[in-house]
């Protein structure tokens, strides 16, 4: 069966279309349930109009047994429907959770802001709506005309009353949508902003406490929190008014329907049994509409969650699996590399082109703000706002499968992020722990002895974000993680910023050891001592390559440039 155009518009709709058979079965179950809902009406009609007149106990017993059987079938069908929808929700989650996880990661990688966990809340919200009363109301609503038709069969005026109250409830549903949608969306948006603000500040609790920033930050939080409370109160008040009005209409409908039935009985146009049955039937006819009004808030939340998930998956489509490659040699080249940022007008990197031979140590130096860290991120393929090409062994880094390439790349950023888990798990990158490789990486980073002094050694829990360790310890463990598994390419951004002399000596020895094994190492540093391990130096200034070449040649050029005064109107010479 071809997929309808409506479900071809997005990946999320295509996933929902794959569950069409399950939804169809739920609709069939709903039809059976609603058909059997006529049982009380028919039972009362027969009870008043046949049993009460004939005084037949056998007829009463037979009708009661049939009624109990039909109620048992209806209850069993309702259970099956609920069970099927719960299983459907679990399968939907299994279909989408990996894609949502990766798309949320992509959004965070591209530094688009927002709350990274929002997508998981949206997926939960959508799944819960699909397995709750809200969806049942939409499945039962098409049966309202059938119940109204039965009312018309009992008496036209009863059908008219049912139609009038059904239209009133539909108008209330429309009014609820019109009046509650905007306040609810604003309240949910304000709640997300407040949550994001709190989470970002709690991550820097030590800085806040040390510099007495808590009071000022609390005032900023209160502004957001009070705005959220105000919007949420407005939305809740509107919803409560609609629900109160709906309850008034429902009670009025029940009483007026009973009164109208009594009038028809007095006039001899209706039997007493039909009067009681009509009252029950009218309540059943309007129950789905009443439920739709009651669950409108959850419906709006689920619809908004659907729209956010749909947009997230469209903005971050699934990555194509790259070709299988041999172990990379580590030869790298950048061609006309530009790098920008959403908040900057001028590019950070301005058309860089350079070759980096395999197995050499390249030092990247330059003043702060010259683009060194952006170049480091571009070299490992994680900076999203680039033009030009980064090549590994002659092939663009985008052509490599990240899961395949990842084990051969080591990366140490300036802001080291460790994860909740043991030290061994962090160093092994949360893959299968190879104890020999973990220990070798720790020896290279000069952190093995320090780990053994910890209470549980390599099994010591890191705590959230590695908060159980000092800055220097986190940097060394991050360095060991970058060196784990003998990578072919190693990019270290200020690796010695928190290291003492012993740690820097261990770093120098590790770089020399990796170079001897053919690893291409990029060292970004402000300290001159570690530059003794480099083969080449690249000097960045204002996002451009000012100098690049063998280390001694670049150092000599820098010294000559510093020693020779520049002629007015002429820059000092810069060798290639």
TORKOLDO-825966 format. One record per residue: x negated, y negated, z negated of N, C-alpha, C, O, CB in turn. Coordinates in steps of 0.05 Angstrom, whole numbers, plus 5000, padded with zeros to 4 digits. Atoms other than C-alpha are relative to their C-alpha. Glycine has a CB too. Layout:
XYZXYZXYZXYZXYZ
...
***
This chain:
498350245000500050005000498249755000496449734984501950004975
501550254999497349325019500649824976502949824966500649855026
499650185022496248824964501449755009500449635028497349944986
498750254992501148234968498249774998496349774982502549964982
501750244999498147554982499749874973497649774966501049805020
500150125027499947314912497850124983496549984967502750024987
502049865017495347834881497350005013495450105001500950284994
502650024988489747714931498649744994496349695002500350045030
501150275004488747004907497750004980496049814981502149824991
502150015021484147184849499450284992500950474996500849824976
500949745010480247754818501950104978502550334977497149984991
498349925022484647744756502750115010503750304999500449764981
497449914990491147814796499750275014501450445013501249795020
500549744987488048384836499950224979500850454984497449995017
500249815021486548744771502950074990503550304986498349904976
497249955009493848654748501550165021503250335013501449734995
498649854979496248924815499450294999501050465007499349895028
500749725002492549574802501750154979501850394979497050024993
498349875021497249694743503049985008504750004991499649864973
497250044992503549604785501750254994504150224988500149945030
498449765005505650334776500850014970503150084964498450255007
499350005029505350274700502149794994504049854979497549944983
497950215004509349624702502750105011504850054999499149745013
497549904988514449964748501350204981503750204977499450125027
498949815019515250534698501249864976503349944967497850204991
498950165023516250024642502749885008504549874992498149784991
497550114991521649694684502250215001504550164994499749875028
498149785000525050374694500950064972503350104967498850255014
499349955028524750504620501849784989503749844974497550014982
498350225009527749814608502850035011504849974997498849735009
497349964989533449984655501550214985503950184979499750085030
498749795015534850624617500949904973503149954964498150244996
499350105027534650264550502449815002504249834985497649844988
497850194998539249714573502650135008504850055000499449785020
497649854993544050204604501250144976503650154972499450215022
499149865024544350594539500949804979502349884960497850174989
499050205019545549934502503049975002504349844985498649745006
497150014998552649994528501450214982503850204979500850055029
498949795016553550584482501849904977504049994973497850174988
498250105021556150184421502649885010504749924998498549794984
497650124989561049814465502050215008504350205001499349825025
498249784991563950444496501050164976503350244976498550185020
499149855023564050794429502249864985504249984976497550054981
497950165014568050234396502650005016504850015005499049724995
497650004984572750204455501650274997504050274993499349965030
498749745003574150954450501050044972503150174968498150225008
499249975028574450924375502649864994504449984981497849904981
497650155006579750384372502350085018504650105009499549705002
497849974981583650544434500850295004502950355016499249885027
499349714996583551314434500250154973502250274967498050135018
500049845025581551614367502049894980503550054968497249994988
498150115019585551134324502950065007504650074990499649694997
497249954991591751274366500550304999502750384989500449905029
499649724999590852024376499650144973500650364968498250135020
500749885027588252154304498650275004498850444987502650044984
501349754995583952704335497250014988495449854996499850055031
502749985013578052904291498050135019495750065019500250174974
501849874981575253344346498849795020496549795026501450225016
500950214982574952754394498049814986496049744998502449835010
501950175015571652324340497350144996495350015000501249944972
502549865004566452864326498550025026496049985026500550284989
501449974975564952974399498849735009496549725019501950105022
501050264992564352224413497649924983495749804993502249794998
502250075018559852134352497550155007495350045007500850064970
502349854992555252694374498749895025496349875028500750305003
501050124975554652404444498649734994496549675005502349965020
501250265007553351714413497250044988495349904995501849854981
502649955013547751994369497950105020495650025018500350214977
501949904979544552354428499149775017496749755023501450215017
500850234984544651724470498249814985496349704997502549855011
501750175016541751314413497250124997495249984997501249954972
502649865002536251844405498449965026496049915025500350304994
501450034974534651804480499049715003496849665012501950075024
500850294998534551034476497649944983495849814991502449824992
502350055018529851034416497550135011495350015010500650114972
502449864988525251544449498949845024496549825027500750295008
500850164976525151124513498649744991496649665003502449945018
501350245011523550494473497250064990495349914994501749874978
502749935010517750854439498150065024495849975023500350264983
501649954976515251104507499149745013496849715021501450185020
500750254987515550404535497949854984496049744996502549825003
502050135016511750104477497350145001495250015003501049984970
502549854998506550654479498649965026496249925027500650314996
501250054974505550564553498849725002496649695014502150045022
501150274999504649814546497549974983495649824991502149804991
502450015016499649904490497650135015495550025015500450154973
502149874984495650394533499249825023496949815031500950285010
500650184977496249914591498249764991496449695005502649895012
501650215010493449354548497150084995495349935001501249894974
502849895004487449784528498650035026496249965029500150274984
501249964973486149964601499349735013497349705026501850175018
500550264989486749244622497549884987495849765001502449814995
502450105014481649054569497550145010495450015015500350044970
502349854989476949604594499349915028496949915035500650304999
500650094973477649354665498749735000497049675018502649985016
500850284998476148634647497849924980496449724985502349824995
501850105021471748604585497249965009495849775002500050194976
502850044990465148714622499849765018497949605015499150255015
500050234982466948204675500249744984498849544990502250015020
499650245017469247704622497449944985496649714982502450034981
502550035014462847824582497949885018496549695010499050274989
502150104982458347704642500749725010498949565012499750195024
499250274990462347104667499649794977498749574983502950005009
500550195022462046784597497049954997496149734991501150124974
502950035001454546914597499049825021497349655017498650285002
500850184978453846584665500749714993499249534999501450095026
499250275007457745984640498249884979497549644981502949994989
501850105020453245924580497249955012495949755005499750204976
502650034987447046014623499949755017497849625018499450255018
499850254984449345444668500549754983500749534994502150035021
499850235018450145014606502449835007502249585008497449835001
497650154993457244824624501649914976503649784979501850175017
498750095025459144704551502450174994502950385006500849715003
497649855008465544934517499350214980497050234971501350125024
500349795020466445514470499650265014501550365027502550014981
500549754985463246154498501950224992502450405008497150094996
498349785009467846594456502949965008504650135003499850034970
497350064993474146264484501150215019503450295017500249735013
499049814981474546764541500950264987502850394996497850065021
499249755014474847354493502649964985504250154984497750094981
497450065013480447014454502250005021504450095016499849734986
498050004979484046904520500750285009503150345014499049845024
499549724992483347634539501750144979503650294986497450155004
498349885021486147844471502849895001504750044997498749944973
497450134999491847344477501750125023504050185019499749705004
498549894977493747604546500850294995503050375002498249985025
499449725005493348324524502350034980504050204983497550154990
497949995021497648204462502749925011504750035003499249824977
497550084989502947844502501150225018503650275017499749745017
499149794982503248414552501150244985502550414996497850095018
499149775015504548914496501949924978502550084960497650144987
498250105021509348494454502849955009503550025032498849754988
497250054995516548264451500449805023502549815037501349894976
499750204978515347694501500550135027502250055042497649825001
499749864975514448174559502650165001503950185022497650195005
497449865001520448584536502349825007504249905020500450134972
497950194994524747964539500249955030502549945041499549734986
500050054971522747844612501050255015502350235036497349925010
499149764987524048574629503050054995504450165013498550244989
497249965007530948574595501849785012504249825016500450014970
498350234990533247894623501650075025503949985027498249765005
498349944976535448174692502550154994504350175011498350165019
497649855007540648594655502249834989504449924986499350224980
497950185010544347994629502349985019504649995010498849724995
497750014982548547934693501750254999504150245003499049965029
498449755001550548674686501949994976504250074977498150244999
498450025024552948554615502349805004504649854996498449924975
497950204994556747944639502150125018504550065015498849755012
498149874982559948354694501950184984504350194990498650165021
498349835017562448854641502049834985504349904981498350174981
498250185014565348264602502349915019504649895010498549754990
497950084981569048034665502050235004504350195008498849925027
498349774997571748744671502050024976504350104980498450265003
498250005023574548694600502149785002504549834997498449974974
498250224995577548014613498549775012496249715004501449914973
501550224986575647424659499149784981497049674984501749885021
500850225018575746924602497650074983495949904977502349924982
502449915014570747334563497549975017495449895007500350294990
502250034982566247344624499249715003496849655004500650125027
500650294998566846584631498549904976496549764978502649845004
501350095025564946484558497150105000495349954993501550114975
502749894998558946944568498249855019495949795013500050295007
501650154980556646574630499349724989497049634992501649975027
500550275010557345894596497750014979495949844980502649884987
502149995020553146094536497350105011495250025002500950194977
502549924987548046444581498749765013496249735012500550225020
501050244988547245794620498949814980496849684985502149875017
501050185022546445404555497350104991495549944987502049994977
502549905010540945874532497849975021495549925015500350304993
502050054979537445824600499149715000496849655004501250085027
500650285002537845074594498149944976496349784978502549824998
501750035023534745124525497250105005495249994997501250144975
502749894992529045554553498549805017496249755014500350275015
501350204983527745034607499249754983497049654986502049915022
500650235017528144474555497650064981495949894976502449934983
502349925017523344864509497449985015495449885005500450284989
502450024983518344924566499249715005496849645003500450145027
500650284993518844194584499049844976497249674979502549865011
500750165023518243934513497650114984496349964970502449974982
502149895017513244414482497450065015495350095002501050264988
502549924985508244564538497849804996495649884988500650025030
502250205003504343904535499049994972496649994968501149735009
501050015028504043864458498450254993496450234979502349974981
501449765007501944594453497250015014495350095001501650255009
502650004986496444514506498149814986495749874983500449935029
501850195014493743894471499150104973496850064965501549734997
500749895026493944244403497950225003496050234987502550114986
502049794996490144854430497349885009495249985000501050205021
502550134991485044404464498649874977496149894974500649805022
501250135024483944004400498950214981496850164969502149834986
501049785017483244654361497350105010495550154994502050224997
502649914988477744884409497849814996495549894989500450065029
502150215004473944224404499250004970496849974965501149735008
500750005029474344244327498350244993496350224979502550004983
501549765006471844964325497249995011495350064998501450245012
502650024988466144824373498249804984495849854980500249905029
501550205016464044204332498950134974496650094967501849764994
500849885026463844604267497850215005495850214991502450134986
502049794995459945194297497349885007495349984998501050185022
502550124992454744744328498549884977496149884976500449805022
501250145023453544374263499050204979497050164966501949814988
500849815020453244984218497450155007496050254990502350214996
502549884992447545264259497649844991495349944991499950035030
502250185009443344674234500449914971500049684965499749765019
499350075028445344704161497649894984497949714968501250254986
502350095015438244614135499349715006498749564988497650185006
500550274992437143974174502149814988501449594978499949975031
497950165011443843714152499749954970500049734960502850135005
500350035029442443854079497549834993497749664975499750284987
502550145006435243594080500349705003499249544987497850105017
499950294994437042914110502749874992503349655000499649965029
497650125011443642814075502149925021503449715018499349764984
498250074978447842834138502850124996504650075012498950105026
497549855003453543254110502549814998504549865011499950174975
497750195003458042664090500849875026503249865032499349794980
499350134974457542314157501250205020503050145034497549875012
498949804981458642964196502850084991504550145008498150245000
497349935009464543124152502149795009504349875016500150034969
498150214991467742454170500650045030502850005039498849724995
499549954972466742614244501850245004503550245021497350045015
498349764998469743304233502949944993504750045005498950224982
497350065009475643014196501749865021504149905024499949824975
498550144978477442564255501150215019503450195027498149805015
499149794982477743174300502150184987504150265000497650175010
498149825014481243604248502749874996504850015001498850084973
497450135004486643094233501449965027503949985028499549724987
498750024974487842994307501250275008503450285019497949915022
498949734995488743754314502550044983504550154994497950214994
497649965018493543764254502449845010504649945010499349924971
497850164990497543194283501350125025503750135027499049715006
499049884975498143514352501550274994503650325006497850055020
498749755006499744194322502649964985504650114990498150174982
497550065014505043894276502149915020504449995018499549784979
498150094980508243544335501150245016503550265021498749805019
499249764984508344194376501950184983503850284994497650155010
498449825017511144594317502749884994504750024994498550054973
497450135005516544074302501850035025504250095022499549704994
498449984975518844084375501150295003503450335009498449925024
499249724998518944844375502150074980504050224986497650184997
498049945021522744874309502749885007504750015002499049894973
497450124992528044394335501450165021503850215020499649715010
498849844979529044814397501150264988503350354996498050065022
499149755011529545454356502549964983504350124983497850124983
497650055016534545134307502549965018504750055012499549754983
497750044981538844904366500850265012503250315016499249805022
499449744989538345604396501650174980503650304988497550155008
498549855021540645914330502949904998504750064995498649984973
497350115001546645434328501750105023504050185020499849695000
498649914976548545624399500850294997503050385004498449965025
499549715003547946364383502250064980504050224986497450154992
497949965020552146334320502749915011504850045007499449864974
497550104988557345914356501150195020503550245021499549725013
499149814979557646404414501250244987503350334997497650085017
498949765013558846994367502849954989504650104992498150104978
497450075012564446644330502149945021504450035019499749774980
498150074979567746344391500950245016503250275024498949785018
499349764985567447004428502050174984503950284996497550175007
498249855017570847344369502849874999504950005000498950044972
497550155001576046794365501550025026504050055026499549714994
498749974973577446824440501250285003503450315014498149945022
498949724999578247584435502550034984504450174992497850204991
497649985017583147514377502449865014504649975012499449874973
497950144986587147014418501250175022503650185026499149735011
499149834979587547494476501550244989503450345002497650095017
498549775012589648064430502849914991504750054996498450104975
497450115008595247624401501849975024504250035023499749734986
498450044976597447474472500550265015501950275035498749805019
499549744988597348214489498450055025499050245040502950035006
501749974976591948144542497550174995495950225013499249735012
502449855007586548534504500650174976502350104959497749804994
499649825023586249114455498049914978496149774983499650295008
501850075023583049054386497250125004495250004998501250104974
502649874994577549544407498549845020496049805017500450285010
501450154980575949134468499049734989496949634997501849955024
500850255012575648504425497350044985495549884988502249904980
502449955014570348814379497750075019495449985016500450234979
502149924981566549124437499049765016496649745021501150215019
500850234985566548474475498149824984496249714995502449835009
501850165017563348114416497250114999495249975001501249984972
502749874999557748624413498749975027496349915028500350304992
501150014973556848614488499049725007497049695020502150095020
500850284994556447854491497449944985495649804996502149804991
502550045014551047854438497750145014495450035015500250114971
502149864985547148374478499349855025497049855034500950285006
500550144974547947964542498249764996496549705013502649915012
501650245005544847344511497550054984495849874980501749794986
502449955017539547694468497449965015495649845004500250294989
502650054986534047714522499549705004497249615001500150145027
500450284996535146974536499249874973497549694973502549865011
500750105026534946824461497150074993495649914982501950104979
502849915006528447234455498049845017495849785008499850305006
501850164983525446854514499549724988497249624989501249975028
500450265013526646194478498250034975496549864970502849884991
501649965024523646484414497150065006495349984990501150224983
502849924994517446754448498749815021496649875032499950285011
501050184980516446154494497249894993495549855011501949765004
502650105009510545904453497850205007495750125018500049944970
502049804993506846564461499750035030497650095040500750274987
500149994971508646574535498249785011496649825029502849985012
501750224991505545884545497150054993495349995009501049744987
502849945007499346104507498850215018496550185026499950094971
501049794982498746734549499549895028497649965041501950235001
500450124973499646334614497549835001496149835021502549845007
502450175001494345834593497550184999495550125012500149814976
502349815001489646414575499550125027497250155035500550214979
500349894973491046724643498649815019496849885034502850095011
501250204982489346074679497149964994495449935012501649744997
502950045007482845984640498450245009496250215020499749964969
501549764992480746704652499750015031497650085041501450254990
500149994971482546654726497949805010496449865028502849935011
502050204991478446014733497250094993495350045009500649744986
502749915008472546314695499050215019496750195028500050114971
500949784982472246934739499649895029497950005043502050225001
500450124974472946504802497449845002496049855022502449835008
502450165000467346034782497550174998495350095007500049804977
502349835004462746614764500650285010501150464995499250014969
499449744989463947194812497950204992495750144984500249985031
501849785007460747864800497549995018497649945042501450285003
502550014985453447884820499850255018500650475011497649994981
500549774983451648314879497550154990495650024982499649905029
502349845009447048884861497749975020498050015044500850304998
502450044983440048734887498950275010499650485000497949854986
501349754989435849234927498150114979497149974962498549945026
501949865018431649744890497249945010496649975034500550314999
502750084993424349524889498050184986498650324966499549704994
502249895015417749804869499349824977500449604974497550055019
500950165022414349554807498749755011496849775027498050154982
501250254989412748814821497149974994496250034972501649764990
502850055004405448644831499549754983497649734969498549985026
500350255015406547954801499049775017498549555006498150054978
500750234982404647524862502449825003504649915010499050105027
497750195000408946894859499349765018497049695022500649914972
500250244983410246294904502549844996504749954995499550085030
497750195000414745684898499849835026497749745033500049824975
499950154975416945334962502149784998504549834993500750195023
498250235000420044634963502050024976504449994980501549985027
498249965023422744744893500949744988499349584978498550174978
498750225014427544214868501650104977502850324979501749835020
498449935023430844244801501449754989500249544986498350144977
498550235010436343794775501550094975501250314965502049905021
498349945024441043754715502649835003502549625015498549934973
497450144996448443544712500049724989501349544999502250154987
499950265013446942954667497849815010497649595000499650044970
502250164990441042684707500649915029501650075045497350154998
499750094973441142254769497750085017498150175040500349695001
502449934985433942384791499350294994499950394973497649824992
500749725005431343094800497750034980496149844976499150135027
502149955020426943404747497450095014495350005008500950214979
502249914983422443774796500549915029502749935039499750324999
499750134975421143454863498450145022496250055030499149714998
501149874977419543934919497350134995495450095010499749815022
502549885006414044354887499550245018501350405024499950104970
500949774984410144844931497350094990495549924989499949935030
502549905010404645284904500050315001502150435001499449914971
500449705001401846004906498750074974496949934965498350095025
501149895025400346404843499250295005500950465005502049974976
500949734994396047014858500650194976500750114953497050015005
499449805021397647654820497650054983495350044992500950275013
502249945019393547814758498449774991496349814979498250205013
501550235010391347104744501649864978504149904975499549805023
498850165021392846644685500149715009498149595014498450034973
499650284991395745974705500949834977503049884965502149995024
499350205020395845404656501649785012500849675033497549904985
498350224991401344884665499949794979500849834956503050105006
500450225019399844224632501449755012502249735035497049954995
498850254991402643524635501349864976501749994955502050045022
498750155022405842984592502850104994504050245011500049705006
497349925006412443094557502049875020501749645028500749904971
498150094981418343034604499250025029500649935046500649724994
501049974972414343214666501350235014501050255039497050035000
498649784987418543834679498850284995499450465010500149955029
501449745004414144394651502050224991501950445003497849974978
498149795009419744764614502050075022502850305024501549914975
498249944978424344694674498750185021499950355032501049745013
501549834981418944994718499850284989500150485004497249895004
500149745012418245564668502750155004502750395011499449984970
497449874997425745704671500550075030501750285036502349814990
499749944972425545664747498450245008499350405025499249765017
501749784993419846164751501350274992500950475006497349974986
498749755008423946684714502950025010504350215004500050044969
497449994987430246514753502449954983504650054988500350255012
497850045017434646254697501049715001503049644988499350074971
499050274998435245514715501949985024501150035047497649795004
498049974978441745464756499949785020501049815043502750014988
499750244983440844774787497449965016495949775012500749744984
502550024984435244904837500650025029502650125038498150234992
500149974971433844844911497250085007495350034992500949735015
502549894993428245164948499950294992502050424988497749844986
500249715005425545854934497850064980495749934979499450155026
501949885017421946244880499650285009501550445009500849984969
500549744987418646864910498350174981496450084969498549975026
501649795014416147494875499350215020501050345032501650124976
501049814980411847924919501249955028501850135043500550294992
499050084974414447534979503050015003504049945025498850175020
497149994998421847624964501249814979500349794956501150294995
498750195018426547114933500950144975501950364976502349865014
499349885025427847234860503050074999503850254984499349814977
497249945000435347214874500650275013502750395009501549795015
499649744987434447844916499450244983499950474990498450025025
500649795018432148244857502450044981503749854973497549944983
498049935020437048604811498949924973496750014965500950305002
501150105026436448264743499550234980497550224965502049804988
500549785018437148914705497550165007496250274990502450195000
502449864991431649214747497549834995495449944987500250075030
502450185002427048604745499449944971497149904964500549755015
500450095028428148434671497850134985496249994972502550044986
502149875016423548964640497249925009495349964994500350305002
502750084991417748704683499549704997497449615006499850075030
500450285005418547984661500049964970501750064955502249835013
500150095027416447704594500449704999499149555014497450094986
499450285001419047024573500249914971501650034955502649935015
499950125026417846604511500749715003499049555010497350044984
499250284997421845954510499049844975498149954956503049975003
500750175023420445364464501850054976500950094954500149705007
498049945021426845484425500450304999501950415016502749855004
500049715001426046204404502650094987503350014964497650114984
497549895011432646574394499750304996499450455015502449935020
499949725006432547234359502850084992504549904987498050074976
497249915003438747654349500350184975498450314966500850155025
499449845023442148004292499450305006500450405026502949974990
500949724995439048704286497350034986496449854972499850065030
502749955012432449004264497849875017498249795040499550304997
502350114985425648744283499350185024498750075046497549984982
500649824978424449364326502049975023501249975046499950294990
498050044979430949264363499649745015499949745040502850004988
500550254987429248544378497650025019497749925041499649784980
502449984983422348704404500550185024499550135046497650114983
499449824978425049284446502249905017503250045035500750284989
498050134984430148804475502750144999504350145018499149975029
497549865005435849224446500550235019502750325023502349815001
499849764984434349784494499150244983499050234959498349985026
501149765014431750484477497349934988495549835002499850245019
502450085014426350374425497850205005498050434998500549974969
502549844996419550634447498049904979496949694982498949975030
501650095023415650604382497149935009496049744998499950224979
502750064992408950634417499849735014497949575009498950225019
500050264987410650044462500549774981499349554983502149995023
499450215020413549644403497549944984496849704980502350094982
502450045017407249744361497849875017496449695007499050264988
502150124983402649574420500649705005498849545004499850155027
499250284997406548924433499549844975498649614976502949985009
500450145025406148744360497049964994496249764983501350154977
502950035003398648874357499049765018497449605009498550265007
500850224982397848404417500849734989499349544991501250055028
499150265011401947864384498949944973499549734961503150004999
501150055026398147944319502050004978501749854958498549745000
497950005019404448094280500550274987502250304970502649905013
499649735010403748834264499750014969501450124955498150205013
500549995029400748754194502149844985503049934963497249884994
497950165014405848214176502650164998503950154978500449745015
497649855000411548674195499850234980501850284966500650125028
500349795019408749244153500349914972501050074954497350145004
499750105027408848794092502949944993503549894970498349754996
497150055006416348684099501250244986500250464989501549935026
498949795016420949104055500550265016500050485006502649914988
499349774984423249574111498350025025499050175043502950005006
501749984976417749464161501449925025502749725027498850275002
498750054974420149504232503150024999504549935017498950195021
497149985003427149674207501249784983503549794975500750274987
499050235016427749014169502149855017501649775039497749814992
498050164985434248654189499149725004497949604986502750014985
500950274994432947994222501949794988501149564982499949955030
498050205007439347654198501049865025499849895046498849804980
498950144976443447214244498049805010497049634995502749864993
501950184986438846854294497350014987495749824990501149714999
502649985011432847114256499549814976497249734972497949955020
500350205021434146654196498650114976498149964957502749904992
501549895023430547134149497049955002495550014984500550304997
502850034995423846944179499349705003501049535008499150155026
500950274996419646314183499749945029499950125046497249964985
500350074972418545924247497650145013497850235036499649705002
502449864989411546224257500550295004499750415024497649964982
499449724997414046924245501950055023501650245038501350114974
498149974977419846834294498549975026499050115046502349794998
501450044975414946574346498350245007498150325030498249754998
501649764995410347174338501750235009500950385027498450074975
498349784992416047664342501249955028501450145044502350044980
499150074973418747294403497850055021498350135043500849715002
502349944983411747354433499750305005499150385027497449884988
500149704997411648104419502250095019501850275035500250144973
497849924982418448164453499449935029500050095047502649854991
500750074973415847794514497950195011497950245035498949715001
502149834991409748264517500850305001499350475010497649974983
499149725002413848904506500150135028501250015046502750024986
499749854975413149424561498049925022498549995045502749985010
502050074980407049134596501249865025501249985046498450255009
498750144977410648614640498149935022495749905017501449754990
501650084977408148434709499749705001497749595012501250105027
500050295000409847694699500649914971502650014960502049885020
499650095028409347334632500049695001498049575010497750114981
499850295001411646614623500349914971502349984957502549905017
500150085028409946304556500149694998498349555007497450114986
499550295003412645604539499249924972500749974953502949935007
501050085026408545304483499850244980501050234959501749784988
500049765017406845994454498449964974498750124955498850235015
501650045023401945714403500849764983499349664966497149965008
499150255014406045124376500250054970499849864955502649915011
499749955028407245474309497950204990498250314968502850114995
502049805008401045914306497649874987496849644993499050155025
502550095013395045834260497750105017498050215039499850104971
502449924985387845974282500050305005499250395027497549914986
500049714996388646724271502050085021501450245039500650144973
498049944980395046744311499249915028499850065047502649864992
500850094973392046334368497850185011497750235035499049714998
502149824991386046794370501250265010500450375031498050064978
498649764991390747394375501449955027501450135044502050094979
498750074975394547044430498050005023498650105045501449734998
502150024980388146904469499150285008498750345032497649844990
500949734995386047634463502250155016501750315034499450154974
497849864986393047874485500249915029500650085046502749944985
499950094972392947434547497850125016498250205039499849695000
502249884986386147694566500550305006499850405027497449974984
499449714997388548414555502050045022501750225039501050114973
497949974980394748314598498949935028499650065048502449824994
501350074975390647974652498450245011498450295035498249754997
501649774991385948574654501850225011500850385028498450114976
498149804990392149014667501449915025503150055035502050074979
498850104976394148574726502449834997503849775016500750235017
497650175005399548154693499449715008497249615003500850024970
500150294993400747454721501149844976503549884969501549935027
499250145025401046984661500149705006498349595018498050064977
499750294999403746274659500049894972501649974955502649925016
500350115027401545874599500749705001499349555014497150044989
499350285002405045214584499249904972500250014952503149955005
501050075026401444854529499049715000498449605020497750194992
501350265004399044194500497350034986495849844985501849824983
502549955014393244514463497850085020498450255038500350214978
502149944981386644544500498550264995497350375013498049775001
501549765006383745144464500850245016499150395025500350064971
499049764986388145664498499449985030499550185044502950034996
500550034971386345374567497450155008497050195032499749715006
502449854993379745754563500750275012499050385027498250044975
499249754989383646374582501149985028501750185041502050144982
498750044974386446074646498150025023495749965020501549745001
501550004975384046184717500649755016498849645029500650255016
499250234985387945604747501649814982502849904962501750085025
498450205015391044964721501849855020501049785042498149804985
498150164985397144604747500949764983502049804961502550175010
499350245015398243884725502649885012502749825036497749795001
497550124991405343624729500249714990499549654967502450164990
499450275008407042884728502549915014502749915039497649815008
497550094989414042614737501350205020502450125040499649735015
498849804984416343274766498650075026499650215043502749925007
501649944976410843304819497350124992496350084970499649755017
502649895005404443694825497849795005497449715028499550265017
502150204997398843204811497350135006495850035023499749834974
502449854995393243714809500650304998502250384982497749924980
499749715002392844464822497650135013496950075036502650105013
502349864989386844914831498650164978499650184956498149815013
501649865021381445304794499649834976499449584978497250095012
500050155025380845104721497749804999498149574992499850204976
502350185002373844814724500349765018499649535011497450155006
499750224981375544404786502049804990501649554992500850115027
497950185010381844114755499049844976499549604974502650154993
501150145024378343954689498049795008498049574997498850204981
502050204991372643614726501449765013500649535008498150135020
498550224988377643204766501349824979501449584982502150115020
498750165022381342994702497949844985498449604979501450194981
502150155014374842794669499049775017498549555007497750194992
501050214982372542404730502149785001501449545002499450115028
497850204998379342064734500149834975500749594976502650145005
499950155026379141874660497549824997497749614985500150204977
502550165003371941624665499949765019498949555011497650175004
500250214980372741204729502349814997504649894998499950125028
497850195001376740554721501349975027500049975047499049724990
498550024974382240494773499749725011500049524996502950074995
500050264987381439924823502849895002504750035008498850025029
497350114999387239444819501350055028500249995049499949694995
498549944975392539654870499350265012500550345032499549785020
500849744989389140324881500050214977499050154956497249995014
499949795020390340974843497350145000495950145020502350205005
502549845001384441394819500350245018502550355021499550094971
499849774981382641954868500950264986500250304962497350045013
499049745011386042634857499250225019500350235041503149994995
500749794982382643234887502250205003503950234986497550154990
498049794995386943784918499550234982501150434984500150085030
***
